[in-house]
Amino acid sequence: MSIGYQLTHDKVPIVYLQNSGLGNLINPYLSLTNKYVYDIPTLFIIGWRGEPGTKDEPQHMFQGKITLNLLDLLEIDYAILDSETNFEEVIEQAVQCNKQNKSFVILVKKNTFKNDKRNFPSNKSTISRDEALESLIKIEQINNLYISTTGKLSRELDSIREGKNSKPSDFYLVGGMGHTFSVSYSLAHENPDKVIICLDGDGSFLMHLGSVGLVASNPLENYIHILFNNSSHQSVGGQPTYIDNLDLEQLSNSLGFKSFLNINKIEDLDSKIYKLERPAFINIVINTDEKPNLSRPKNTPVKNKESFKSSIQKWETFLKI
């Protein structure tokens, strides 16, 4: 989008992201906008998650550690901005760099700006994500394996498990937004004796929508995709997604799903979901309510991985018995 803007107006576009998005940015930067290809200057404003010496989530720590090295490797000049920095000098540095037809990064430290609550439109759903997860746990079957997307969904699922003191068969994608389907679908392919349930968010689902078309070429009968749809990127502020403009039933059918279920009332989320022809797509329309004082998983990602692998092996042992 920034390339289209620059080609039209011959002005420097501004791209805003957090540094966990640098991985997604590398390919278009290396193969399109850098000086060796189309030479399109861009100003990047990047929030520095996982900055060394700061407390952050595990998925941000390594990315934060190598952010400066990554920018050096990409040959992008940068300045670091915090609440003590003279922002006018940083902006002038960026302007001068852009005038030389070079890209520039303003790397923003945590808590540089004052918190300002943003208000985005919300749907009228009466279902919270927490209620929907509780209902799913009540009707879960012994051979279910859950893969949950990054953000508050995984945190709420873990919180429910913690409250029930249960040993879950859950794999939490604490990072890698948009890849929940791919991990789930691969597990379904490799574990035909289990029911793989992908717990996805609308922002994540839309991010790598192209991969979901794999269902059409290999419609796995043990795969259920459940979309927790609140029409927003809630974990990063609540910015609206464009999912309300899509016909999800038609889309899921064209992607290869054999059945579709739309859930607008919590009482409709019951054991009938296991009677749907699979692969099945279930759209749960939820609101943006969230658990107060929502905790984060106590186990490290590596421990979550080992626990999940153990649950797969236990189910295989059960089948042999």
N, C-alpha and C positions, 0 to 999 in steps of 0.2 A: 504493500500500500504506500509506503514511503517512496519507493521507486516511481510509482505512478504519479505521485504528487510532485516529485522533483522534475520528472520529464515534462509535466504540464506547466509548472510555474517557474522553473529554474530557480527555486528557492531551496534552502537547506531544510529537510524534514527533521522533526524531532520524534524519536522512538523511546517510549518509556517502558521499562521492564524491571524485574528484579533479577539478580545475577543467576538465579536458578534457571532463567530463560536463556542464558548465554549459549547453552548447548543447542537450542533450537535456532539461535541466531547465526551460529558459526557457518552453516552451509550457505545461506543466501549472501552472507558477507564475503566469504571466500570465493564463491563462484559467480557473484554478480556485481556487488557494489564496490569492491576494493579497487585500488588504483590500477591493478594489472588487468582488469576486465573492463567494466563500464565506468569506473572512476566516478562514482556518485557519492558525494560527501553526505554524511548523516551525523546529527548530534544525538547521542544516546544518553539518556538519564537513567542510571541503573541503581536500584536499591541494593545495598551490600548486605545480604543475609550471610550469616556464618562468619562474620569478620573475626579473624584471630583475636582471642582474648575476650570475646563476648559470648554470652550464653544463647544458644539457638537450638533448633531441632536437628536430629542426626543427619537428615537428608541435606542439610545446608552446610554442614561443617567442612567437608572436603572441598565443595564448590567455593565456599568463602575463603578457604586457605589458598587456593590456586588462582583466585580471580585476577590479581595483579599480574601474575606470571602469564595467565591466559591472554590478557590484554597486550602484554609485551610481545608474546608470540604472534598475535594477530597484527602487530605493528600499528596499534591504535593509541594515539596520545590520550592522556587522561589527567584529571585533577580530582582530588578527594575533597568532598564537601561535608562539613559537620556544622554544628551550631556556633562554633567559634570562628569559622572560616569567613573571610571577606567574600561574600557571594558575588559581588560586582566584579572582583578581580577574576574569579573563576569563569564568569560569563564572558568577560572580555577575552580571556584565554581561549575559550571555545570559539568565539566569533573570529578571532584572528586565525585560528587553525582552519576553520571552515572556509575562510576567505582564500586560503591556500589550496582549496579543493581537497581537504583532508578531513576524514572523520574524526570525531572527538567524543570522549566519554566523560561525563560528570558522574563520579561514583559517590553515592550518598550514603553516609553512615546512618545507623539506626538512631532514632530519636532526634534527627536533625530538625524536623519540622514538628510544629505543634499538632497534636491529634485534633482532628476536626471530623465529627460524625457526619457521614454522608447519608442522605436519605434517597433510596431508590424505590421504585414501585414494587409492591409485593402482591402475589396472588391471594385469592380469598380462601385457600384451602384450610380445612379444619384439621388436617393431619400433620403432625410434626414428624421429623425424621426419627426422633427417639421412639415415638409411638409405633411407627411402621417397623422399626427394627425389633421392638419388643414383640410385636405380633408375629414376625417371621421366626423369632427364636422359639415362641410357643408351639409353632407347628413344624419345627425342623425335624428332619428324619435322620436316621442313623448314618446313612451314606452321603449326607450333604457335606460339601466343602465350599467355604465361602472365600471369595477374593474381594476385598473392599478397597475403594478408591482413596486417594490421598485426601487429606483435609479432615473436616469434622465428622464425616461419616465413619471413618475408621476409629476415630477417638470415641465416638458415642457407642459403637459396637463393643469396643474394648471395655468401656465403662460399664455396660450392661453385663458383660461376661464377669467382670470383677465383682459386681454387686451380687451376682448369683453364685460366685465362687465356682464357676464351671470351667472345664478344660475345653476350650474351643477348638474347632477345626477351621480356623480363620487365618488368612494371610493378608496382612495390612500393607498396602502400597503407600508407605508414608511419603514417598516422593514420586517422581516420574509421572506427573499428571498426564492423562490421556492414554496411558498404556494398560489400563485395567482390563480391557477386553482382550488384548493380545495374551496377557499372562493367563487369564481365565480360559480362553479358547484352547491354548496349548495344553493346559492341565486337563481339560475335558477330552482332548484328543488322546492324551497319554494315559488317561484313567477312565476307560469306558464303563467300568463297573460302579462308578460313583456319579452322583449328580453334582455338577459344578454350577454354583450360583454366583454370578458376577453382580456385585453391588456397586453400581456406578452412579456418578452424578452427571447432570446435564452438561456442565462445562467440560468435564473430562470426556464424556461421550462424543461431543462435537469436535473436540480438539484433534482427534485422529480418526475421524469418521470413516475414512477410506479403508482402514484395516478391517472394519466390521463386515465388509462385503465378502470376506472369506467364508462367511456362513453359507452364502449361496452356492459356493463350489463344494462345500463339504458340510451339509447340515447335520450336525451332531445331535443325536437323540438324548444325550445326557446334559445338555447345556440350557441354562435359564439365565437370561439377562434381565436384571431388575434395575430400572432407572429411577433414582430418587430425584424427582424433577421439581425444583423450586424456581426455575427460570433465572438463576443467578449464579455468579461466582461468589458464593457466600464467604468462603474462607479468606478471601483477600479483599473483602469490603462490600460485597453485595452487588457488584456491577451486573446489569441484566445480560443474559445470553439472548441469542436469536431463536431459541428453540420454539417459542410460541408461534413462530411463523411457519413451522413445519407441520405436515400431517404425519404424525409418528406411526400411525397404523399403516398407512400406505408406504412410508419409508421402510419400516421394519419388514413388511412383506417383500419389498423389492430387494432388500438386503439378504433375504433367504430364510427369515424366520417363518415357522409354520403356523404360529398362532400369536395373537396379540390380546392383551388385557389391559384396560385402562381402569385405574382405581382412584376414586375420588372420595370414598368413605372408608374409614378404618375397618368397619365390620365386613367389608368386601374382601379384605385381605385374610383369607383363610386357606384351608388345606386344598381347596379346588385348584390352586395354582399348580399342584403336582399332577393334576389330571389333564392339563393342557398338552396339546401335541407339541413335541419339541423338535428343534430348538424353539423356545418360547421367549417372547419379549413382553415384559410387564412394566407399564408406566405408572408409577405412584406419584400423584400430584401432591406435593408437600408444601408447607409454608416455610418461612425462614426462622421459625422459633428454634431455640437451641437450649440445651441443658445448662442451667446456671452453674458457674464454676466448673466447667467441663475439664476433666483431668486428661492427662496424656498417658499413653501406654507406659507402664513401669518397666516392662521388658525391653531390651534393646532389639533393634531389627534382626540381629543375628539370632537372638534367642527365639524371636517370633518365627523365623525361618526354620530353625531346628525343631520347634514344637510342631509346626505345620507338617514338616517332612515325617515326623514321628506319627502324626495322626494318619497320614497316608499309609504308612507301613502297618499300623495297628489294624486298619480296615482290611488290608490284604491278608493279614494273619487270621482275622475273623472269618474271612471267606474260606480259607483253607480248612479251618476247623469245621 
